Amino acid sequence: MWAGWVAMEGTAELKSAGVEPAGFSRRLAAEADRLRSQAVAFFRTWLEE
């Protein structure tokens, strides 16, 4: 999902924020499993309340 956003719309937004798009994409890919686990835990907790 993120890769599609960066490719279609996010490049200019990232650059305006001082973030290099290719580096952002590489870091996101490297952290994807950890981020996914955190998101699942967050939403599971939120939905159980």
FENRA-V829470 format. One record per backbone hydrogen bond with DSSP energy under -0.5 kcal/mol. CO is the residue of the C=O (numbers start at 1). NH is the residue of the N-H. E is the energy in kcal/mol with one decimal. If there is no record, write none. Layout:
co=CO nh=NH e=E
co=CO nh=NH e=E
This chain:
co=1 nh=5 e=-2.1
co=2 nh=6 e=-2.9
co=3 nh=7 e=-2.5
co=4 nh=8 e=-2.5
co=5 nh=9 e=-3.0
co=5 nh=10 e=-3.4
co=6 nh=11 e=-1.2
co=9 nh=13 e=-0.7
co=10 nh=14 e=-3.2
co=11 nh=15 e=-2.6
co=12 nh=16 e=-2.4
co=13 nh=17 e=-1.1
co=14 nh=17 e=-0.6
co=14 nh=19 e=-2.8
co=15 nh=18 e=-1.6
co=19 nh=21 e=-0.6
co=20 nh=24 e=-2.4
co=21 nh=25 e=-2.4
co=22 nh=26 e=-2.2
co=23 nh=27 e=-2.5
co=24 nh=28 e=-2.6
co=25 nh=29 e=-2.3
co=26 nh=30 e=-2.1
co=27 nh=31 e=-1.7
co=28 nh=32 e=-0.7
co=29 nh=32 e=-0.6
co=31 nh=35 e=-2.8
co=32 nh=36 e=-2.6
co=33 nh=37 e=-2.2
co=34 nh=38 e=-2.1
co=35 nh=39 e=-2.4
co=36 nh=40 e=-2.6
co=37 nh=41 e=-2.3
co=38 nh=42 e=-2.5
co=39 nh=43 e=-2.7
co=40 nh=44 e=-2.5
co=41 nh=45 e=-2.2
co=42 nh=46 e=-2.5
co=43 nh=47 e=-2.7
co=44 nh=48 e=-1.4
co=45 nh=49 e=-0.9
co=46 nh=49 e=-0.6
